[in-house]
Amino acid sequence: MHEALNLRRRLGWVGDDIAYVLPMAAFLAFTWAGGEWPQTYAWTYAIKTGVTALLLWIFWDRYTPIRWNAAWLGVVLGVAGVVQWVGMEHVILHYWPNYPRLSHPVYIPSEHFDAAWKADLFIAVRWGGASLLVPVMEELFWRDFLWRTLLAPNDFKLAAVGEWSWGALLGVAVAFGAGVHVEWMTAIVWGLMIGMLLVWTRSLGACIVMHAVTNFLLGAYVLYSHQWQFW
């Protein structure tokens, strides 16, 4: 712990914008590595979860203080969000099965581990990371940093959290959906939903809750239905 605190102090020179970008960049880098070398997917997922959590902890005092007002609305929209995500994706694939999208190797844990407990352990890490870590990291990056950067490019902190802008709403939703999600059309619509939640509540906490609830329930759906393509 003492060494970690020293590291936190030594990185004090890092700018606030870099503090927002680094956790996302690390997460995406390990995601890319897991896709390029599928045999390392489980390890890269575990590593990226740990590295991203460490970076968030190191730079935590650089981030906007999170307000948790309207968290209940985040729960409601999180449930609506998983219905929208699964339902819309099924509808799109039914009527447009070959719509343009990035390749996405489906990873089925039971096919990659020689013992059931190892598969279960990976599922726990995967589900926990998606439900607890990813919502914090992504909402800080997309709905806090990028949203405000589009409003105030020279200094994002001059823009308020959730400040209204068509450009920010649409730009962040498209970047969020098309930039990092295979289900890009579905993700863009979901991004518009959470963007409106941000504008309505001015609450990053409500957005984190919505994101967490959607990801948790999506994980539950995957485990129940074995439709691993959603993971």
Protein Blocks (a to p, Z undefined) as FASTA:
>chain_A
ZZmmmmmmmmmmpcfklmmmmmmmmmmmmmmmmmmmmmlmmmmmmmmmmmmmmmmmmmmm
mpccddfehklmmmmmmmmmmmmmmmmmmmmmmmmmmgccdddddddfklmccbfklmmm
mmmmmmmmmmmmmmmmmmmmmmmmmmmmmmmmmlmklpcehiacfklmmmmmmmmmmmmp
mklmlmmmmmmmmmmmmmmnopaklmmmmmmmmmmmmmmmmmmnopaklZZ
